[in-house]
Amino acid sequence: MTALLIETASAWADRTITDMAGRSVVIADRVTRVATIGPVPVLNSFVFALGEAKSIVNGLPPNLSGPRWRLQYLVDPDIARLPVLQGGGGAPLVEGLVETKPDVVLTMDRQTIDLMARAHTPAVFLAWRQPEDVKAVMRLLGRIYDKAEAAQAYCNYFDATLGNIGERLARHPAQRPRVLYANLKRMTQPHLIAEWWIARAGGRSVTDGERSTEALTFTREQLLAWDPEVMILSSAAEVAEAYADPRLSTVSAIRNRRVAAIPTGVHLWGNRTVEEPLTVLWAAHLIHPDLFKDWDIRDEVAAFYAAFFKTPLTRQQIEDILSGRP
């Protein structure tokens, strides 16, 4: 009997992991309740990719709960009914968070870490500075959920997909069209990571340089001087506006009808997202249609959602993702 009690206690003992800030965090042996605080859709997407959507205990905050995030509700319908645990500015609602009794809080915000320490709630810091850090995040979550094999399956998919895209592009190394990813309303290239996925998709980003800021602001005169051959914009509405704008009529991408809206799945594909391999493949299709015409992006999206998010998609849902419509 004593041996059995010892064995049972050991099976449910707390354990210590090291998070991405180098902190030692004591967490429960079995994690079934997780709160995501900060950029909630991004954090949720990581949890989704391990097939653990049901473990999330919080809903989307007010500023991140509109139609653009409809796929979050598709993968996890429960989040529509779950309590909101942070304000529109990103600060956690500590009292409500503690009341939900999560086994662990996942965050990319250092201040949240400090608040959770004072509330005696375990918090794990996740960092995503470089594009391939997505794999480090997934492996850490694999340890938290005790799903190392599922995390590695995602990492293998990431590497295989990027590798296959790279092999095709290597056959035509000189063909690197000029590409602009932009929010034209704000006249910005909004996300630094776009420099990476444009290059990996076989394009030459006109905004690529030595910048360290997340967003880069430019003028209409600069846009005309860059003369991008492909333009990827923040929404389908912006695509229509770009085609209708006489001031842009001389731009190669406009003249040749090579303007598209960035897709949106559980997160905007132009941002840092667990759907990054799909972003690169979609962009490669757009930039090099002849090289990738036999690799069906729609089939790839369906397979990804089924394998990692445990969510079957209809053809219409796939078209909605790829359309960039909110």
N, C-alpha and C positions, 0 to 999 in steps of 0.2 A: 504493500500500500504506500509506504514512504517513497519508494522509488517511483511509483506512478505519479505521486503528487509533485515530486521534483521534476519529473519529465514534463508534466503539464505546465508547471510554472515556467519552466525554461522555454517552452513553446510559445508562451505569451509574454515573455520578457521584453522590456524596452530595448532598443538598440540605438547605436550612435552612427550617424552618417556625417560626411563632410560636404557642406554645400559649396556653391560656386563663389562664395566670398572667403572660403577657407575656414568657415566656422564649424565647430563640432555641434551637431544638433541631435538631441535625444528624442526619438520618435517611437510611437507604438510599433510593436512587432507586426501588427496587421493594420494597415491603413485603409479605412473604408469611407472616411468623411474628410473632404478637402475643401478649403476655402481658397478662392483665387482673388487676389487683391492687387490692383494696379491696372495694367493693360489687360483687362479681363478676357476679351475675346482671344488674344494671343495665348494667354496662359491656359484657357479652356481648350484651345486647339491641341496643345501638347497632351493634355489629359485625354482628350478624345482619341488621339492617335494611339494610345495604349488600350483603347477599348474600355476606358474607365469613366465615361460620361456620368454614370449614375452616382459616382462618388462626390460630385460637386454639390456643395450645400448652399450656394448663393446664386442669385439671379444677376442679370446684366445691369450695370448702373445706368442712370437716366440718359447720360450722354452717349451711351453705346447700346441702345436698345431699339433702334429704328429698323425700317425695312432692309437696310443694307446688311443686317446681321441675321436675316431670316434663316440661314443655314445653321446657325447656332441652335435655334429652336427646333430645327428638323432633327439634328443629331441628338439633342437632349431636350425633349418637350417639357421636362420638369422644370427647367430654369425659368419658364414663364411664371411659375407659381412660387418660386423660392424667394426668400428675403433678399433685398438689396443691402449689401454690407459696405458700400462706400458711396461717398458723395460724388457729384459731377466733377469736382476738381481732383478726384483720385484718393482723397484721404479716407482711411477706413473708419467705419462707424464701430468703434471698439466695443461698446456695450453690446450691440446687437451681434457682433461677430463672436464674442465670448459666449453669448447665449446659445449659439448654434452648435457649440462644442465640437469644432473640427478636430480631427486627429493631428492635422498639420495645416498651416497656412503657406501657400505658395505665392511668392511675390518677387518683383524685380525692383523693389523700392526699399532703400536702406532705412528710411524713417519708419516704414511699416515694421521692419525687423525690430527696431527699438521699442515701438509701441507694443508689439506682441510680447517682447521680453518682460515688459512691466506688467502685462496682463497674464503672465505665466502660461502662454500658449505657444507651442512649438511653431517656428516659422523657418522656412527654407528659402534662401536667396538664390534666384536663378539669374544668370547673366547671358546676354546674347550680343556680343560685340562684333564678332566675325560671322560671315554666312554659315560656315560649317559648325559653328557652336551649337546649332540645332541638334546635332548628334550628341554633344556632351550633355545638353539638357535632357534629351530623351534617355540617355543611359542613367543619369541621376534619377529620373523619375522611375526608370525600371527598377532601381534599387529600392526606392521608396515604396513602390507597389509590389515588390517582389515579382516583377515581370521582366526579368533581364532578357529573356528570349524575344519577347514582343518588341522591346526597345531595339534590340539588335536587328530584328527583321526590318524595322523602319530604316535603320542606318544602312543596311545592305541595299534596300530599295533606293535610297538617296544616292549611294555611290554608283550603283548599277545604271540608274537612269542618267545621271550626269555623265558617266563614262560612255554610255551608248550615244548620247548627244554629241559629246566631244569627238568620238570616232568618226561620225558622219561629217562633222564640220572640218575635220582634218583633211578630208579629201579635196576641199576647196579653200585652202587657207587664205587666199588673197581676197576673197569676196567678203567684205565686212562693211555692209551698208551703214550710213550715218543714221543713228537712232536718237530720238528725243522722247524721254518719259516726262510728262509734265501735268501740272494742274494749271490750265491756262487762265482760270479766273484769278488765281493768285500770282500767276507768272513765276512759278517755282518748279524746280525738280524736287519733289517732296521727300524723297527717301534715299539716303546714301547707298543702301543695299542694291538699288536699281543699277548702279554702275557695275556691280558684280553680275547680276542675272542677265543684263544686256550683253555683256562680254561672253558669258557662258552660253548664251543663245546664238552667238555668231554675229553680233552687231558691234558697232563702234559708237559708244555713247558720246554725243556732242558736248555733254556737261562733265565728262570725266576729267579729273585733275587731282590736285593735291588737297582738296578741301577736307576739313575735319568736321564741319557742321552737318547736321542731318539734312537740312534743306538748303537749296541754292536758288537765289532769286536772280532773274534775268529780265532783259527788256525785249520788246517786240523787235527792235533793231537787231539785237543779238540773235534772236530766233531766225530772222530773215537771212542773216549772214551765215548762220550754221547750215541753213537749207537742208534740214533732215530729210532723208529718203523714206523713213518710217517714223510715224508718230504714235505714241501710246499715251492716251489721255485718261483722266481720273474717272470719267463716267461716259455713258452713251450720250447723255445730253451735251456734254462738251464736244464730242465728236461731231454731232450735228451742227453745233455752233461754229466749230472750226471750218467745216466745209462751207458754211454760209457767210463767213467773214471775208469780205473782199480784200482786206489788208493782208490776208494770208494766201491769196490766190496764186502767188508765184512760187510758193514753197513746193518742193518736189513731191513730198508726201501727199499734199493736197491735190496737186495736178494728176498724180498717178493713182489716187484713191487708195492710199496705203496708210490710213488712219484707223486706229481701233481703240476701244475702251478696255482698260485693264479688268480682267475677270474678278469676281468676288465670290468666294466660297464661304467657309467658316470665318475667313478673314480676307481682307483685301490682298490680292496676290502681289501687288507691287510693294507691299510692306514686308517686314520680317514675318514669316509665317511657316508653319509646319508643312504647308502645301508648296514649299519652294521648288521641289522637283517638277511639279506641274507648271509652275510659273515659267521655268526655263524652257520646258517642252513647248508650251503655248507660244512663247516669244520666238522660239526657233521656227515654229510653223509659220509665224507671221513674217519673220525676216527672211527665211529661206524656204518658201513654200514647196519648191520642187524637190529639195533634199528630204523633206519630211512628209511628203504627201501619202506615203504608205504607212505612216505611224499615226493611227487615229487618236487624236487628243480626247475625243468623247469616250472612247473605250477605256482610255487610261484614267480619266476622271472617275468613271464608274467603278473600275477595279480598285482604285485608291480608296474611295469612300467605303466600298464594301470590305476591303481588307483591313483598313486601319480605323475607320470611324464606325465600323459595323452598321453602316447605313446604306441600304440600296437606294439608288436614284432612278427616277424616271427619265426618259429622254428629254422631256420638257424641263425638268429641274437642271439637267446638265446644260441645256441651251441657256437657261436663265443665268447660271454661273458664268458661262463664257460670254454672255452678252454685255456684262458690266452694268446692267440696269439694276437700280436699287429696288 
